[in-house]
C-alpha cells in the first residue's frame, strides 16, 4: 500500500471499464473478416465448373420467331439454351412452386427445407423428403456426382457460389437449360419442341406438369417409352398444384386426360446459315432472330432440290433472296440437300465464276462516267485486245449494236470493249470498294484484266447478290443483313455509292428487256405483273450457271452447278438457272409494278440492219409458249400482246383484235383455256404466226 494519500485517491489510468469487451469484439470482427477473406479466396480459387453451361446451343429463329435450327453439343445431345422471355411465365411459376417455393428468398440453400428433411429422416430412419433447391439441382447438373452425403454438401457449397455469381433469373435459366428430359434432350426448349412440336412460350397445363416431372427421373418417365410412368408423374405434379391452389381440380382433371406426346424430329430449315449464326452467337445468348422467312425458305428448299435432281446426280444449286430496303436475307438455300454430293457445303459462300453476270456493272459504271448511253452504238465483230480475243457465246457477230442490245443479249465483244475504255482496274476497285471480293486465278497477274467482263475472276454469290441489290437501290451498296437487328441498321445506313441512280435505273430498264426463258411470259407484258430485270451468266466449261434478278423490292440470285467445280455439258445460265429464278420470284410474291416498254423508243441502227426485210417479229407470246393467266373471260385483266413491226394488226383464230381504247395496246382476254392460233400482220401485209396454250388460273 502506498504511503501517499494522493496516490491512493487517484484512479489507475491504465485500466478503462469495458476495454476487454472492445478487444473481444475487435478480435471477433477480425476473425469474421479473415473467414470471409478465406472463403472469398477459396471461392475464387475453386469456382463452379461452368463448362456444360457454355457448351449449349442458341436457337436460330426466323424473322417472326419460328424455330429454324439449333446445334447439338457433345455426344449429339440437344442442350438448348433457355430463353425466359420466350418461356411460358405460368410454367416458370409452377415449376418454382413445386420444386423450390422459397427460391426467390434463399441464398442457395433453404434452411427450412433442410431442417424439415433432417427431422423427417431422423423420425423415420431414412430420408422421406428432399431439401435440394433449384440452385442446388443446377449445381448438380453442372458437376454430376454420385448421390451421397458428401456430394450433397458439395452441392450446397456450389449453390452458394452460384448465388454469389448469378442473378436468380440466370440461375433459373441455367436450370432450364441443363435439366434432362429423357434421351438426348436437355433443357425445356429442347423438350418442348421434341415432345410437343413447339416452343415453350405457351404450354397447356398437362404439358407444364410433364415438363416439371420429367427432370426428376427422365429415363424412367419418358412419355415415348414409359407412358404409364409419365402419366403417373404428371398426375402427381398436378395434385401438388391443386393442393397449392395453383390450379383448380377441374383443370387438373382435364390436364391429366391430355394424350401423351411422341418424340418429333427437330426443324432444320436454312441449315447452312442457321448453323453459321448459331456458331457466331455470343456466349450465353439463347435466341438469335434471323432475317430468314421460314415460310419462303420452306417453299424454296424442295424447289431447289427438284431442279438439282433434274440436272444430274452430281448437280446441286443455291438461292439467295434479299429484301432491298433492309438488305435482309429472306431466304438462303446453300445447297440442294445434304444427301446430294457436296450438300454439306454452303455454296453461297464459295468463290465461283459469275460468267457474264458482271456485265451490267460494266455498263452502269460506263454510263456513270459518261462514256456511253443506252443507245450508244458499239462494234460487235472479231476484235483483238492485245493478246485477248473474246468471242460471243454463239460464235456469231452482229456488227453495229447499241449498249441496250449488247447488254440485253449479253454480247461479249462490246462488253470487253466497254471495260477497256472504263479500265479493268477502275472497275475492280469500285466493285471491291463496296466490300465485295474479286478473286483472281493464281496463274494470272495481280492486275485485273479484260477477262473480268466474262467471269475471269471469282466472286461469292453473297457478294454478287449484294451488287444486284445495289442496282435496285439507286446504285447504293450495303452489306447483307442476316439478323433483324442488322437489318434495322442497314436500313438507316448510308451505304457505299457504286453508281449514280440514273445509271442504275438505265441498266435495270435494259435488263427488263432481256428475253424471258422459253415458255415463260415476259413479266412486263403480263398486265399488273412484277417487272423482272435479270441477267444470266455461264462460266467456262459450263461449270457455273447463274441468274440474278431485281423484282418487286427484292434481289434474287440462283446458281446451279457441281460443288466440286467440275465441268458440265451444255448447261447454260439461261437454261439451267433462269427458269428457277422466275419460279423463285413467283414464290417470293413480289408486289406488282408498272409495266415498262420492252423495246427501245427508236429502233437503233444495228437492229434495223439485223432485222432485214423479213416482216414483223412476234415477241409475246412466242410460238409454242404456255401462258398461265389468273382469270379468263371479258372481266379478266388480259395479256398485253407485243410484236415488232410497222402498223401491226393482231388476229386471234382469224378474228381481228381491236386495240384497247385507253392504252392503245393489243390486250387479249382469252375466253377459255386451250390452244390458240395468233397472227400479227404489218402495214405491208407481212405476217408472223404463233400457236400458244392458255392455262386457266
Secondary structure, DSSP 4 states (H G I P E B T S, - for coil): --S-HHHHHS--TT--TTHHHHHHHHHHHHHHHHHHHHHHHHHHHT----HHHHS-BPEEE-TTS-EEEE---GGG-EEBPP-GGGS-HHHHHHHHHHH-TTTTTSSSS-HHHHHHHHHHHHHHSS--S----HHHHHHHHHS---SSHHHHHHHHHHHHHHHHHS-HHHHHHHHHHH-B-STTEESHHHHIIIIISS-TTS--HHHHHHHHHHTTSTTTT-TTT-HHHHHHHHHHHHHHHHHTTSS-HHHHHHHHTSPPP---PPP--SHHHHHHHHHHSPTT--EEEBS--HHHHHHHHHHHHHHHHHT-TTEEEEEEEEETTTTEEEEEE-SS-TTSTTTTS-GGGSEEE-GGGGHHHHHHHHHHTTS--TT-EEEES---BTTB----TTS---EEEEHHHHHHTT-HHHHHHHHHHH-HHHHHHHHHTTT---EE-TTS-SS--GGGGGT-EEEEHHHHHHHHHHHHTTTEE---B-BHHHHHHHHHS--EE-S-HHHHHHHHHHHTTSPPPTTS--GGGBTT----EEEEEE-GGG-EEEEEEEETTEEEEEEEEETT----SS--HHHHTHHHHHHHHHHHTPPP-----SS-SS--HHHHHHHTTS--EEEESPTT-EEE-S--STTS--EE-EEESSS-EEEETTEEEPPPTTT-S-EE--SSSEEEEEEEE-TTS-EEEEEEEEE--
